[in-house]
């Protein structure tokens, strides 16, 4: 499904594949040779989103850019990347040849450099840079620039070291910051999507047949004369048998000579 959002229309290369159940929305550019599989969501909300050539976005992955008047988080995915099933990537830079495994999460302002792998369930947190040659193991957390990779047990240490709501929502850390973030974000999203509209896929072949109205009568069913078909088959088989026998007989006669 291709959707215009905030007066921005996706630009999808003619050679790219977008599954019928995928959603591509807003200021999105998808380059040649990409494959966007079933259930994937590729949505630009307030900032541009670009997917490089020959990149695969697998089932139910979510890719989002975000941005308002104060902060911008565009999303760029380089060429020849794989974003695994159920992965979540928002407002980050994924350089060419990176591999983001199933269920991994890459957050605002992060950079995953060329050739990096983020394994199953790995997390690359806000404003983190994963340098080429560094990899995030299953379930581990990367944080910092340059990144330090923490075990899942170190999650409280990572949480204490960063201010998520200030980094992402530009809100100071207060007791009611979660409520304020929800209210502000809801207002922004309602405005951003107020005029969303599904648009036609212009890559369809010109002159493709339109679906018939339900009121039209279906064409009459044409019954095949199975008996005649069977008879013809037997005739052809019999002729083939006679030709084989004649060829065998000729070969025997030639050998006798």
Secondary structure, 3 states (H helix, E strand, C coil): CEEEECCECCEECCCCEECCCCEEECCEEECCCCEECCCCEEEEECCCEEECCCCEECCCCEEEEEECCCCEECEEECCCCEECCCCEEECCEECCCCEECCCCEECCCCEECCCCEECCCCEECCCCEECCCCCECCCCEEECCCCEEECHHHHHHHHHHCCHHHHHHCCCCCCCHHHHHHHHHHHHHHHHCCCCEECCCCCCCCCCCCCCCCCCCCCCCCCCCHHHHHHHHHHHHHHHHHHHHHHHHHHHHHHHC
